[in-house]
Structure formats: structure tokens, C-alpha cells
Amino acid sequence: MDVPEIWPHDVLRDILADYARQLEDDPELLGWSIWLILHPDHRTLIGDAGFKGKPDHGAVDIGYAIVPDQRRRGYASEAARALATWALAKPSVTRVLADCDRNNNPSIHVLRKIGMQSTGEDGNLLLWELRSDRN
């Protein structure tokens, strides 16, 4: 895997090391943290996505980021949709949550595109939710 110069190498290394330590303590955390997004053709790291922890009362919170030169190509939507689909297939998950800055139009577009519904605001953040059809 190639890691672009723009990527914060130390941050990624620290996050992955922390995740590995957390998995040693709690193997059920597997999958409920960071996922790396690789370009499908040349296996270069172009972003990350993931959950902000294990399900809590049936809900998980997602986040994602794509490096600037790879944006507007559908990668964020693909990653967010994959996370939501993966999570909602788990019996313990009934809702996928997200938030984004009210002025972040690209992220608003991603969340709408994957079927999330706006549920309110918290300061400058817009809150989003996608419910399981099991509800």
C-alpha cells in the first residue's frame, strides 16, 4: 500500500497502534473503528472511514475523510454506504448516525445520497440518521 505525502503518517500510525492495543483488550471491537480506503486501481491510501466505537443502544456513529485530490469521485459515498450496510447487517445495530458541519455541502450530499435523514442540529453540526428496516 502506498501512503501519499499529504497523509499524516504519524497520526495514522498512532491510530492503528491504539486500535491494535484496544483489540487486545476487547476483541469485540474488531470492525468498529478505523477502516482504510484504498484507491481500487493503484492501492494508494486515499482516505479513512469508520465507526466511533461499538454499538451503543443499537446505534453506531460513522465518519469518513478523503484526501483532497481524490474527492468528488464517489469514494466517500461508497465508504459511508459500505459502513452503514455492514453495521445494519449486525443484529445489535438498528441505527447509523453521522454529523457534519452545516456548511459542508459535499458531506451533506454524501449523507443524503446514502439515504440518511437529517434529524436536527447541535450548534454548527447537522445530525443524521439511517434506521434499519427491522424497526
C-alpha positions in Angstrom: 0.0 0.0 0.0 1.3 3.5 -0.9 0.7 6.3 1.5 0.6 9.8 0.0 2.8 12.5 1.4 -0.3 14.5 2.3 -1.3 11.8 4.7 -0.4 12.5 8.4 1.8 9.4 8.7 2.4 9.7 12.5 -1.3 10.2 13.2 -2.2 7.1 11.1 0.5 5.0 12.8 -0.7 6.2 16.2 -4.4 5.5 15.5 -3.6 2.0 14.2 -1.3 1.2 17.1 -4.0 2.4 19.6 -6.6 0.3 17.8 -4.4 -2.8 17.9 -4.0 -2.3 21.7 -7.7 -1.8 22.1 -8.4 -5.0 20.2 -6.1 -7.0 22.6 -8.3 -5.8 25.5 -11.6 -6.1 23.6 -11.7 -8.4 20.6 -15.4 -7.5 20.0 -14.1 -4.1 18.9 -13.0 -5.6 15.6 -14.5 -3.6 12.7 -15.9 -0.9 15.0 -13.0 1.6 14.5 -10.9 2.8 11.5 -11.1 1.4 8.1 -8.6 2.5 5.4 -9.8 3.5 1.9 -7.5 2.4 -0.9 -7.8 3.5 -4.5 -9.1 0.5 -6.4 -6.6 0.7 -9.2 -3.2 1.5 -7.6 -3.7 0.6 -4.0 -2.8 4.0 -2.7 -4.3 5.2 0.6 -6.9 7.9 -0.3 -8.9 8.1 2.9 -10.3 6.6 6.0 -13.7 5.8 7.3 -15.0 4.1 10.4 -17.1 4.0 13.5 -16.7 6.0 16.6 -17.0 2.8 18.7 -19.1 -0.3 19.1 -22.9 -0.1 19.0 -24.5 1.8 21.9 -28.2 1.1 22.5 -28.4 0.0 18.9 -26.7 3.0 17.4 -23.3 3.5 15.8 -21.7 6.8 14.6 -19.8 6.9 11.3 -17.2 9.3 9.9 -15.1 9.5 6.8 -12.4 11.6 5.1 -10.9 11.5 1.6 -7.7 13.2 0.5 -8.4 16.4 -1.5 -7.2 15.2 -4.9 -9.5 12.2 -4.7 -12.7 14.0 -3.7 -15.8 14.2 -5.9 -15.3 10.7 -7.3 -17.8 8.9 -5.2 -15.3 7.3 -2.7 -16.8 9.0 0.4 -20.3 7.8 -0.6 -19.1 4.3 -1.3 -17.3 4.1 2.0 -20.2 5.6 4.0 -22.7 3.3 2.3 -20.4 0.2 3.0 -20.1 1.2 6.6 -23.9 1.6 7.0 -24.7 -1.6 5.2 -22.1 -3.6 7.2 -23.3 -2.2 10.5 -27.1 -2.6 9.8 -26.5 -6.2 9.0 -25.4 -6.8 12.6 -28.3 -7.7 14.9 -27.0 -5.3 17.5 -27.4 -2.2 15.2 -30.7 -0.5 14.4 -29.4 3.0 13.6 -26.4 4.5 11.9 -25.7 8.1 13.0 -23.5 10.8 11.5 -22.9 14.5 11.8 -21.3 17.2 9.7 -20.8 20.9 9.7 -23.8 22.8 8.4 -21.6 24.3 5.7 -20.0 21.1 4.5 -22.1 20.7 1.3 -20.1 17.7 0.0 -20.7 15.7 3.2 -24.4 16.7 3.3 -24.6 15.3 -0.3 -22.9 12.1 0.8 -25.2 11.5 3.7 -28.3 12.2 1.6 -27.0 10.0 -1.2 -26.7 7.0 1.1 -30.3 7.6 2.4 -29.6 9.2 5.8 -32.2 11.6 7.1 -31.5 14.9 8.9 -32.7 14.7 12.5 -31.7 18.0 13.9 -28.8 20.3 14.8 -26.3 20.6 17.6 -24.6 24.0 17.3 -22.9 24.1 13.9 -23.4 20.4 13.3 -26.2 18.8 11.4 -27.3 15.4 12.8 -28.2 12.5 10.5 -29.7 9.0 11.0 -30.3 5.9 8.9 -32.6 3.3 10.5 -32.7 -0.4 10.0 -35.8 -1.7 8.2 -36.1 -4.0 11.3 -37.5 -1.1 13.2 
